[in-house]
Amino acid sequence: MQDASIFKLVIDQVSLLTIPLIFFLIVGYAMAKRVKVYESFIEGGKEGFDIFIKILPYIVAILVAIGMFKVSGALGFLSEMLAPLTLKVGMPPETLRVALMKPLSGSGSLGMVADVVRAEPDSFNAKVASTMFGSTDTTFYIIALYFGSVGIKKIRHAMVAGLIADLAGVLAAVWVCHAVFT
């Protein structure tokens, strides 16, 4: 018990000091290299604002698409249609909404994970939904944001690769949860 509390105290202190230490190391290194730190920071801020203005239409478009997908009932319809397939691969149908929403929206899928966990805390479904959330990515959001920021218009191959990776993450989450929790 004593060792655990000492370990926790050390980890807490390291956690508190890590970010300030990294900050001072970067600033100190830049000053040693005679880089004008403040001016460089301001210039980076200006570039960041310009990039934000450039990608804003892409962000609005993806947010509108997410809203339409949820409000139209397409998510529920797709979940019902795919439920028999998910059962064949061992995936609880309650987690399908998480798998379908995650490529579109991290916060939307987090809300769906929360719904599963709230309905059945510590259940297999909650564990699969949580693992699935951590095993996949927001593919459409990433493509809209990053490809939009650099002006890439041909996204077909990246989108297919991202969705295949999401499918692999979903299937791996189901497999790992079956291997660990059943």
Secondary structure, 3 states (H helix, E strand, C coil): CHHHHHHHHHHHHHHHHHHHHHHHHHHHHHHHCCCCHHHHHHHHHHHHHHHHHHHHHHHHHHHHHHHHHHHCCHHHHHHHHHHHHHHHCCCCHHHHHHHHHCCCCHHHHHHHHHHHHHHCCCCHHHHHHHHHHHHCCCHHHHHHHHHHHHCCCCCHHHHHHHHHHHHHHHHHHHHHHHHHHC
